Amino acid sequence: MGILEEIESGHSVFETEMAVRPDDIDMNRHVHNSRYLDYVLAARFDQMKRCYGVAMEDFLERGFSWFVKTAHVEHKRPLHLGDGIVVRTRMRTIGRREVTVDFEIVNRETERVSAEGWFAYLFVDAETGKPRTIPDDIREAYSV
């Protein structure tokens, strides 16, 4: 059972499919631990536009951005070159200035969780980097 099944947030689970690339592999012949963070960030950019209807470009045009405040990853099983993966995410909480997003990275062929965890993203002014209050329209878009 993955983290998304354990945590009941009431929010939708979204998926993004990817493939492990040669430059993701480390000297131990499996995906380097830092790439798991990259997979989640890439999935979130995809899902922001495709699933929430608010692309990163939309935030930047309004003078906003997101910073990763905290990232927690629990590695369970290695991924290898050529593996297809599914990155599943779900909004856990939407606060005044930050959101928490749970994720799991699943091997598409075996359906076994390779990594799971969560990110806390801080909503900021794109120019100054200072925290900002999340506008109501963004809060509403992310509440699905």
N, C-alpha and C positions, 0 to 999 in steps of 0.2 A: 504494500500500500504506500503510495507516494504522499508527499506533503499536501498536495492539492485535494486529495481525498480526505485527509485528516482534518483540515481546517475548513469550517463552514463559514464563509464570509457573505454569502448571498450574491456574490458577483460572478459574472460569466468567466469561463475558462476559454482562453484563446490559444491557438496553435500556429506555429510557424515551422515549416520544414526546411532543413538544411542538410548539407553533406560535409563530412570531415574532409578537409583539404590537406595536401601534402605539407604545407607550411604550418599546420596545426600540431604536427607530430614532434615529440621531443626525443631526447637520446634514449629513452626507455621504450621507444616504439609505440607509444600511445599518446593521446591528446594531452598536451601540456595543461597544467591546472589553470593557467591564466586565460586560456581560450574559452573555458566554460563561461567566464564573465563576458567575454566578447560575444558568445552565442546569445546570451540573454539580452545584452544591449542591442544587438542587431535585431533580435525578435521583437523587442519593445518598439524600436523605430518602425518596423513593419506594422505591428499591431496598432500603434498610435494612429496611423493613417487609415489602415484597412478596417480595423475593428471599432475604433472609437471615433473616427472621422475628424481627428485633429492631428495633423502631421506636425513633425518637429518644425518644419518651415513656418507653419501657422503661429507657433509659439514665438519664434524668432522675429517674425513680422510685427508681433505685438510687443516686442521688447522683453520677452520672457525666455527662460530656459530651465533646465533641470540639472542639478548636481547629484551625483551619487554620494549620499551621506554615510551609508553603511551597506556593506555587502557581506552576506553570510552564505557560504557554500559548503555542503557536505558531499564529498565524493564517495560514491558507492561502488561503481563498476567502471573500468576503463572503456574508453572509446578508441577505435583504431581507424587507420586510413581506409577510406571507402565506406565507412559506416554512414548510414542515413540516420538523421536524428530529427526528433520533434521537440521543440521548445514550447512548453505549455506554461502560461502565466495566468495569474488571477490577482486582481486588486484585493488586498486584504483590508486596508484601511485608507481613508481619505481624511487627513487632518486639515488644520487651518493652513499650514505651510508645507506639509509633506505628505507623501503617499508611501504605503508599504505594499510591495508587490511580491507575491510568492511565485516560485517557479520550480519546474522540474524539467530535466533534460532526459529524454527517453530514446533508447536505441529503437529505431523504427522497426527493425526486423524482429527483435526479441520482445519488444514492448516492456523491457526492464529499465528501471530508473538508473541512470548513470550518475546523476547529480541532482541535488535539490537544495533549496534554500530560499532566501528572500533578499530584497533590496529595499532600502529606504531612500527615496528620492526627495530632495529638497527643491522647492519651487523658488526660483530666484529672478532678480532683475538681470537681464542678459548683459547689460553694460557694466553694472557695478558688482554683480555677484552677490548682492545682499538679498536675504530672504524676503519674499513677498507673499501676501495672502493669495491663495488660489481663488481666482474669480469664479463666481457662481456658474457661469456657462461651462467652464472647464470641469468643475466639480460634477455638474450634471452629466456631461459627456462620459466621464470616467465612472459613473455610478451604475453602469449596466452590468 
